[in-house]
Amino acid sequence: MYSKVSKKEQNGLFRPIHLTNFMKNSLFYLFFILILKAEAQQADSIRLENATLYYYTYGEGDPIILLSGGPGVASHQEDDLAIALSKKYKAILFDQRGTGKSWTKPFDTTTINIERAVLDVEVLKQHLGIKKLTLTGHSWGAILASAYTAKYPKNVKDLILIGGGELSPDMTAIVNESIEVRYQLSDTTAYYYWMDSVNRQRNPDSAKYEIRKINWSALSYDRSKLDKILEQAQHGVFNLEMNTLMWLSLNANKAKWIEIIQKTYKGKCLLIFGWQDPIAVTTLSSYIKAYPRATVKGINKCGHMPSVEQPEIFYHEIFKHLEAAN
């Protein structure tokens, strides 16, 4: 689903800006401060015996926990949604174990697995003192949110599942085929060009960017927006090792999440996705089966990153759902 790039230290969302010249213009300075306040994040962490889990809080109000995709993508890939939600709610980005700044020792199948990931969400819930969760999950994040709901159905009051990944390992091959069939000849040509060792050594940063862009091309509706999609996607650094270990766990998992959720979960749910998203369209029927009372909203001319491809419709539907649920 994501390009296999090497793990790299995350520099963070906000970069230092020299304000000396800006101070001369008081109106600009006031505007700049208001922008920073609107997008401000508060970082904190939970220290465990063999791990530290980081999370980032935006805004005030009823809490909403955001789970990013991958598996293996740091939480800041969802910072556009966190900033939007922070206008009315307390949005909480969560660096899942092995992503972003969150670390664990050892880093192997004993610490990176679906059971541990579910427990980490519960640890975050208890740490924040939240009685019943509102969870959003994008792609793999929707799988994790569903796995948590299957184990702790009474702890969840609302779910917003965005472009959900497969709830059963039996669907993985079908999802992969749905993605693969969308690649064009130009994508294949470009892929082999940038994978060539000479070209990678000559321009490694461009090679990483172009390979990830090729991967996202199959997940997007409008290829003219690929640079904007990549700009947002790259807010979350990708950890290939975490991705590999988590897929091993998912493929070995035999839990019947769909049947469990269908029988036990009584809360609200919004299933929102792009109609041209090969992942979400492939998995949609399984999510409807798991959440038969869910509100289902497909967005036309939209792929796997609706916050970038169709932001107006995307945010309208999310806020409408949240306001109706309260």
Backbone torsions as a table, in degrees:
resi	resn	phi	psi	omega
1	MET	NA	-32.9	178.6
2	TYR	-125.6	155.3	-178.1
3	SER	-66.2	149.3	-177.6
4	LYS	-87.8	73.8	178.8
5	VAL	-91.5	158.9	179.1
6	SER	-73.4	153.7	179.9
7	LYS	-69.0	137.4	-176.6
8	LYS	-138.1	145.3	179.6
9	GLU	-63.3	131.9	179.6
10	GLN	-79.8	129.9	-179.6
11	ASN	-85.5	-14.3	179.3
12	GLY	101.8	164.1	-177.2
13	LEU	-75.4	-44.0	-173.4
14	PHE	-97.7	135.2	-178.9
15	ARG	-110.8	151.2	-178.9
16	PRO	-65.1	138.4	179.5
17	ILE	-125.2	131.6	179.0
18	HIS	-80.3	120.1	-171.8
19	LEU	-100.2	1.9	-171.9
20	THR	-54.7	-49.6	-179.1
21	ASN	-71.5	-29.1	-178.6
22	PHE	-66.7	-28.8	-176.5
23	MET	-62.2	-24.0	-178.0
24	LYS	-68.5	-18.9	-178.2
25	ASN	-116.1	99.2	-173.2
26	SER	-63.8	-35.3	179.9
27	LEU	-66.7	-40.8	178.1
28	PHE	-65.8	-40.9	179.8
29	TYR	-60.5	-43.5	178.5
30	LEU	-62.1	-43.1	179.2
31	PHE	-62.3	-41.5	-179.1
32	PHE	-62.8	-42.5	179.7
33	ILE	-63.7	-39.9	179.2
34	LEU	-63.8	-38.8	178.2
35	ILE	-64.3	-45.1	179.0
36	LEU	-61.6	-40.2	-179.9
37	LYS	-63.9	-39.7	-178.5
38	ALA	-65.6	-31.8	-175.4
39	GLU	-107.0	10.9	-174.8
40	ALA	-64.5	143.8	176.6
41	GLN	-127.3	144.1	175.6
42	GLN	-112.4	119.5	-178.3
43	ALA	-92.3	141.9	176.8
44	ASP	-151.6	172.8	-176.9
45	SER	-147.8	160.9	175.5
46	ILE	-118.8	120.6	-178.9
47	ARG	-94.3	122.5	177.6
48	LEU	-113.3	176.6	-177.3
49	GLU	-61.5	-39.1	-175.9
50	ASN	-126.1	19.9	-176.9
51	ALA	-164.0	160.2	168.0
52	THR	-128.8	126.9	-177.6
53	LEU	-109.1	124.8	-178.8
54	TYR	-101.0	146.1	173.8
55	TYR	-144.0	160.3	-172.2
56	TYR	-134.3	129.2	-174.5
57	THR	-109.6	133.6	177.2
58	TYR	-123.6	130.5	171.5
59	GLY	76.1	-174.8	-179.6
60	GLU	-132.4	157.2	178.6
61	GLY	126.5	-160.8	178.0
62	ASP	-62.3	134.4	-174.7
63	PRO	-77.1	141.6	174.0
64	ILE	-132.7	122.4	179.3
65	ILE	-94.0	131.6	-178.2
66	LEU	-108.2	128.2	179.1
67	LEU	-112.4	121.8	-176.7
68	SER	-83.7	175.3	-171.4
69	GLY	-96.1	-157.4	179.6
70	GLY	128.0	-98.7	-5.9
71	PRO	-60.2	154.2	175.6
72	GLY	111.2	1.4	-177.9
73	VAL	-95.1	130.6	179.4
74	ALA	-63.3	154.6	-170.2
75	SER	-62.5	-25.4	-174.7
76	HIS	-69.2	-6.5	171.0
77	GLN	-61.9	-23.9	179.8
78	GLU	-100.1	18.6	-174.8
79	ASP	-70.9	-22.5	175.3
80	ASP	-65.5	-40.4	177.0
81	LEU	-68.2	-40.1	179.3
82	ALA	-61.5	-43.0	179.9
83	ILE	-64.7	-41.9	178.8
84	ALA	-64.0	-45.6	-179.3
85	LEU	-65.7	-29.3	-175.1
86	SER	-65.3	-12.0	177.3
87	LYS	-66.3	-27.6	-178.0
88	LYS	-130.2	-15.5	-173.0
89	TYR	-133.7	170.6	171.3
90	LYS	-94.3	105.0	-179.2
91	ALA	-92.5	132.8	-175.1
92	ILE	-123.5	109.2	172.7
93	LEU	-81.5	137.1	-176.0
94	PHE	-123.7	114.0	172.8
95	ASP	-74.4	104.0	179.9
96	GLN	-62.4	153.4	-178.3
97	ARG	-50.8	124.7	-179.2
98	GLY	90.2	5.2	176.9
99	THR	-125.7	156.4	177.8
100	GLY	54.9	-128.6	-179.7
101	LYS	-90.2	-10.3	-178.1
102	SER	-73.6	131.9	-177.0
103	TRP	-130.8	164.6	178.3
104	THR	-151.8	150.4	174.3
105	LYS	-135.2	131.7	-6.4
106	PRO	-70.2	168.5	177.8
107	PHE	-107.7	85.4	-176.4
108	ASP	-155.5	-166.5	-175.4
109	THR	-66.3	-16.9	179.5
110	THR	-78.0	-20.7	-179.1
111	THR	-115.8	-24.7	178.8
112	ILE	-109.6	95.6	179.5
113	ASN	-158.7	166.3	-173.8
114	ILE	-67.2	-35.9	179.8
115	GLU	-63.8	-43.7	179.0
116	ARG	-67.2	-38.1	179.5
117	ALA	-62.4	-40.6	177.4
118	VAL	-64.0	-44.7	179.5
119	LEU	-63.4	-34.0	178.3
120	ASP	-64.7	-36.9	175.5
121	VAL	-63.6	-39.9	178.0
122	GLU	-66.0	-38.5	176.2
123	VAL	-60.3	-44.4	178.3
124	LEU	-62.2	-44.1	178.5
125	LYS	-56.7	-49.7	-178.2
126	GLN	-66.9	-38.3	179.2
127	HIS	-61.8	-39.3	-178.5
128	LEU	-84.2	-9.6	179.4
129	GLY	69.4	34.2	-179.9
130	ILE	-92.2	128.5	-178.1
131	LYS	-75.4	-49.1	180.0
132	LYS	-134.0	132.2	-171.3
133	LEU	-87.3	145.1	158.5
134	THR	-108.0	119.9	-175.8
135	LEU	-116.9	136.2	164.7
136	THR	-113.8	141.9	178.8
137	GLY	-139.6	130.1	180.0
138	HIS	-108.5	122.1	175.9
139	SER	62.5	-113.7	174.3
140	TRP	-59.0	-32.2	177.9
141	GLY	-59.6	-31.8	176.2
142	ALA	-70.1	-34.4	175.1
143	ILE	-64.1	-48.0	-179.2
144	LEU	-62.8	-43.1	178.1
145	ALA	-61.0	-38.2	179.5
146	SER	-71.3	-40.2	177.5
147	ALA	-62.9	-39.4	176.5
148	TYR	-64.6	-43.1	-179.6
149	THR	-63.4	-37.2	178.3
150	ALA	-64.3	-35.1	-178.8
151	LYS	-85.2	-35.4	-176.1
152	TYR	-128.0	60.3	-174.5
153	PRO	-60.5	-31.7	-178.3
154	LYS	-79.1	-8.2	179.8
155	ASN	-91.3	-3.0	-174.9
156	VAL	-117.9	133.3	176.9
157	LYS	-111.0	-21.4	-177.9
158	ASP	-156.7	142.9	178.5
159	LEU	-130.5	137.2	169.7
160	ILE	-122.9	107.1	-173.9
161	LEU	-108.3	119.3	-170.1
162	ILE	-112.0	116.4	177.7
163	GLY	51.9	51.9	-169.9
164	GLY	-60.3	137.9	172.7
165	GLY	-76.8	179.3	-172.7
166	GLU	-70.0	136.7	178.5
167	LEU	-88.5	-5.9	178.6
168	SER	-138.6	137.0	178.9
169	PRO	-61.4	-19.0	177.2
170	ASP	-62.9	-21.3	-177.1
171	MET	-89.6	-9.6	-172.5
172	THR	-61.4	-46.1	-179.7
173	ALA	-61.9	-37.6	-180.0
174	ILE	-68.5	-42.9	177.3
175	VAL	-61.1	-44.7	179.8
176	ASN	-60.6	-40.4	178.0
177	GLU	-65.9	-38.4	178.6
178	SER	-62.4	-32.2	177.0
179	ILE	-78.0	-49.3	-174.8
180	GLU	-58.2	-37.5	-175.1
181	VAL	-68.0	-15.0	-177.5
182	ARG	-88.5	-10.3	179.1
183	TYR	-69.6	138.9	178.6
184	GLN	-97.0	166.4	179.5
185	LEU	-58.2	-37.7	179.7
186	SER	-64.3	-32.8	177.6
187	ASP	-65.9	-44.8	-179.7
188	THR	-63.6	-42.6	178.9
189	THR	-61.5	-46.6	180.0
190	ALA	-64.7	-38.4	-179.4
191	TYR	-60.5	-48.9	-178.6
192	TYR	-68.3	-30.0	177.0
193	TYR	-64.0	-48.8	-175.8
194	TRP	-78.5	-19.0	175.1
195	MET	-81.6	-15.8	178.0
196	ASP	-60.0	131.6	-173.7
197	SER	-59.9	-36.5	-179.8
198	VAL	-64.8	-46.8	-178.9
199	ASN	-67.7	-35.6	178.6
200	ARG	-67.4	-41.1	-179.9
201	GLN	-69.8	-34.4	-178.8
202	ARG	-69.7	-37.8	-175.8
203	ASN	-144.7	71.9	-172.9
204	PRO	-62.9	-38.8	-179.5
205	ASP	-65.9	-43.3	177.7
206	SER	-64.3	-38.0	179.7
207	ALA	-62.3	-46.2	178.9
208	LYS	-60.7	-44.8	-177.8
209	TYR	-64.4	-46.9	-175.6
210	GLU	-68.1	-35.4	177.7
211	ILE	-66.5	-42.9	177.7
212	ARG	-66.1	-34.7	177.6
213	LYS	-64.5	-40.0	176.8
214	ILE	-62.3	-44.0	178.7
215	ASN	-60.0	-43.0	-179.4
216	TRP	-72.0	-21.7	-178.7
217	SER	-60.7	-35.2	-180.0
218	ALA	-76.1	-15.8	-177.7
219	LEU	-100.0	-0.2	-172.5
220	SER	-115.9	153.6	176.6
221	TYR	-86.7	-51.3	-173.9
222	ASP	-105.4	105.2	-176.4
223	ARG	-68.1	-17.7	177.0
224	SER	-69.6	-14.2	179.4
225	LYS	-99.8	9.3	-175.8
226	LEU	-61.6	-38.2	179.3
227	ASP	-64.8	-38.6	177.1
228	LYS	-67.7	-39.7	177.6
229	ILE	-62.8	-45.0	178.8
230	LEU	-64.9	-36.5	178.6
231	GLU	-58.8	-43.1	178.5
232	GLN	-73.9	-43.5	-177.6
233	ALA	-59.7	-36.7	-176.0
234	GLN	-77.8	-1.6	169.6
235	HIS	-65.6	-23.5	178.5
236	GLY	-110.4	108.1	179.4
237	VAL	-65.0	141.7	-175.4
238	PHE	-100.1	129.1	177.8
239	ASN	-106.8	103.5	-177.3
240	LEU	-62.9	-37.6	-178.5
241	GLU	-63.6	-43.4	177.4
242	MET	-63.1	-43.3	179.1
243	ASN	-55.9	-47.9	-177.6
244	THR	-63.2	-45.5	-179.1
245	LEU	-65.3	-40.1	-178.6
246	MET	-68.2	-38.5	177.7
247	TRP	-65.8	-34.4	174.5
248	LEU	-59.1	-43.3	179.2
249	SER	-65.9	-43.9	-178.5
250	LEU	-64.1	-41.0	-179.4
251	ASN	-67.9	-26.2	178.7
252	ALA	-88.4	-12.5	-175.3
253	ASN	-73.9	133.8	-178.4
254	LYS	-114.3	10.4	-177.7
255	ALA	-66.5	138.0	179.1
256	LYS	-91.5	70.6	-175.0
257	TRP	-58.2	-42.1	-175.4
258	ILE	-60.0	-49.9	-178.3
259	GLU	-66.6	-38.3	-179.4
260	ILE	-65.4	-47.3	-179.0
261	ILE	-63.4	-43.9	-179.3
262	GLN	-56.0	-37.9	-176.5
263	LYS	-85.6	-28.4	-168.3
264	THR	-112.4	-25.8	-173.7
265	TYR	-88.5	126.0	-176.8
266	LYS	-116.1	2.8	-175.8
267	GLY	-84.2	-171.4	179.9
268	LYS	-80.6	159.4	176.9
269	CYS	-158.5	134.6	171.0
270	LEU	-116.8	122.7	172.8
271	LEU	-102.2	111.6	-176.7
272	ILE	-125.2	135.9	-171.5
273	PHE	-162.8	164.0	172.9
274	GLY	-88.7	135.9	179.8
275	TRP	-65.9	-20.5	178.3
276	GLN	-102.2	17.9	175.9
277	ASP	-88.0	111.5	-176.0
278	PRO	-64.7	-24.0	178.1
279	ILE	-75.6	-56.5	-173.4
280	ALA	-65.4	-38.3	180.0
281	VAL	-66.3	-35.8	179.0
282	THR	-68.4	-36.6	-175.0
283	THR	-94.7	-6.7	-171.3
284	LEU	-53.8	-45.2	-176.2
285	SER	-61.3	-34.8	180.0
286	SER	-70.6	-35.9	177.4
287	TYR	-69.2	-39.1	177.6
288	ILE	-64.7	-36.2	177.1
289	LYS	-66.8	-41.8	-179.4
290	ALA	-70.5	-35.7	-177.1
291	TYR	-122.1	72.5	-173.7
292	PRO	-64.7	-20.9	179.7
293	ARG	-97.4	8.4	-176.5
294	ALA	-69.9	151.8	166.5
295	THR	-83.0	127.4	-176.6
296	VAL	-111.5	122.7	-179.1
297	LYS	-130.2	107.1	173.5
298	GLY	-93.3	141.0	-178.9
299	ILE	-113.4	121.9	-178.7
300	ASN	-75.2	154.8	-178.9
301	LYS	56.9	49.3	-172.9
302	CYS	-152.6	138.9	178.0
303	GLY	-108.5	-136.9	-169.7
304	HIS	-83.8	-6.6	179.2
305	MET	-123.7	71.5	-175.2
306	PRO	-63.7	-25.4	179.2
307	SER	-66.0	-20.2	178.3
308	VAL	-103.1	-42.7	-175.3
309	GLU	-76.6	-37.5	-179.8
310	GLN	-139.4	62.4	-173.5
311	PRO	-62.6	-37.6	-176.7
312	GLU	-62.0	-49.2	179.7
313	ILE	-68.1	-43.5	-177.5
314	PHE	-56.4	-54.0	-176.9
315	TYR	-70.7	-33.5	176.5
316	HIS	-60.0	-45.4	-177.8
317	GLU	-68.5	-37.7	179.8
318	ILE	-67.1	-46.9	179.8
319	PHE	-66.8	-36.1	177.6
320	LYS	-62.1	-42.9	178.9
321	HIS	-64.7	-46.0	-177.9
322	LEU	-64.0	-39.9	-179.5
323	GLU	-68.7	-35.3	178.9
324	ALA	-72.6	-29.9	-177.9
325	ALA	-76.0	-23.3	-177.2
326	ASN	-87.7	NA	NA
